[in-house]
Amino acid sequence: MFLVILKQQKSSKMIKTVTLVGAGNLATQLGKSLTENGIEIVQVCSRTETSAKALADQLGCPYTIDLKKLKQADLVIVSVKDDVLERVLKQIDKRSRVVHTAGSVPMEILAGYFKNHGVFYPLQTFSKQREVDFSNIPICLEASSVEFLQELKQLANRLSQNVSLVNSEERESLHLAAVFTCNFVNHFYHIGDGLLGEKGLDFSLLKPLIQETALKVMSLKPIDAQTGPAVRYDETIIDKHLELLSYKPELRKIYSFISRSIYNSKK
Amino acid sequence: MFLVILKQQKSSKMIKTVTLVGAGNLATQLGKSLTENGIEIVQVCSRTETSAKALADQLGCPYTIDLKKLKQADLVIVSVKDDVLERVLKQIDKRSRVVHTAGSVPMEILAGYFKNHGVFYPLQTFSKQREVDFSNIPICLEASSVEFLQELKQLANRLSQNVSLVNSEERESLHLAAVFTCNFVNHFYHIGDGLLGEKGLDFSLLKPLIQETALKVMSLKPIDAQTGPAVRYDETIIDKHLELLSYKPELRKIYSFISRSIYNSKK
């Protein structure tokens, strides 16, 4: 598969070496996956020595905390918090070929700094301590030129079979949808955990339900998978639940609001 | 395993036959699973002939729409909407041994009608068209006597390895937690689907994320699994997302409210 792509794109260069700027959850997992797939990480750069060294040790490469000392590589991947991104970009050698990994930052932010620039956005939730299998993670690409896009695509295909071209506007919507379907969903797992904990019940009682709820939408549209009191507007249960939450105004408000939203979403 | 249980409880009767009142999602899946596990469903009773016949045909048993004509069986399982439950119970022969399957209805509701009564609550999301594997579904039991509880436990163990004794107060909290971790979660899948649909993007892009989000909390506590802009209070992204949702006041309110709730839940 890889050889075929290689032949088709004989003219474009191959990205073999990467400098990684950032050592957070995404940078950590991406760095590991790149290394496992034969890409050499030539250096990790991070704000603090502790985080830079921790990741560099895992990847078996040198590190720096000084952006002015970035080593040359075929690609610089910048994976830092959105609000420090521009400050970081300003310090990177202008001749570098640079991608960022952010969902909600337009590619344009890079245009003023680097000729060859793009976005390499893996749509997944990453935690440092949890290994992820990149092979089916959607990697969303955008690039300043067709040639550079081809190179990024080759690189992405080493990690995943699920590579898409996604422009900045689409990526922003993807990221927003990801916040709802991952972060907000996880918050509801947390709320469930809390409700059970108060009664001395174990969170594991909810695990088969959580799994099945996620599995259902692999084959059904979410709207067709919906069950429970809100979708049939079972006021008896809804009122009982609101009463149970009477001493928790925040949860009560969430319950009431989401229930109404579910009911309103009915076809 | 089953033989061992049988020996231990030689004195208690075994439930071999069941009359099923209700033909909704839960009744359908429960009826199928009971049949597959050697329990004879002697009759299905439902409000409409269409629904009664549909389920009876699947289970290969007779049906009725008249509660006065319920056939005798070792157990009557009543699986109807909460708000019609009492109306149904009133019409069932008082000598019957009856359980309901509702999360938020106390067992006490049955006490006035039947000497042997209890609750048989499988904690799962059921849809008619989707087969479920009962073997790891938590079945939460409550009963009017230790003897009847033993019988229900034997029955439940035929379907699942995951049988718990859960009283009415605990079950109510479980059900409330299930609404958050299943129905509300599914609603956020639906919102994600809608946001992508507007940009012509396919919901399948979110599937690996949805799976991983659910998988993460199989081993991490939800609070430790959280990622995204809200938990680190990344105002740049949050503001951008709120702006994206400016023409959708309902989603905007949900976004803002849940983000704040996530931030406040930080340890």
Interface residues (C-beta under 8 A of the other chain):
Chain A: N25 K81 D82 D83 G103 S104 L123 Q124 T125 F126 S127 Q129 R130 V132 N136 I137 P138 N162 S164 V166 E169 E170 E172 S173 L174 H175 L176 A177 A178 V179 F180 T181 C182 N183 F184 V185 N186 H187 F188 Y189 H190 I191 G192 D193 L195 L196 E198 K199 L201 F203 L205 L206 K207 P208 L209 I210 Q211 E212 T213 A214 K216 V217 M218 S219 L220 K221 P222 I223 D224 A225 Q226 T227 G228 P229 A230 V231 R232 D234 E235 T236 I237 K240 H241 L244 L245 E250 K253 I254 Y255 F257 I258 S261 I262 N264 S265
Chain B: N25 K81 D82 D83 G103 S104 L123 Q124 T125 F126 S127 Q129 R130 V132 N136 I137 P138 N162 S164 V166 E169 E170 E172 S173 L174 H175 L176 A177 A178 V179 F180 T181 C182 N183 F184 V185 N186 H187 F188 Y189 H190 I191 G192 D193 L195 L196 E198 K199 L201 F203 L205 L206 K207 P208 L209 I210 Q211 E212 T213 A214 K216 V217 M218 S219 L220 K221 P222 I223 D224 A225 Q226 T227 G228 P229 A230 V231 R232 D234 E235 T236 I237 K240 H241 L244 L245 E250 K253 I254 Y255 F257 I258 S261 I262 N264 S265
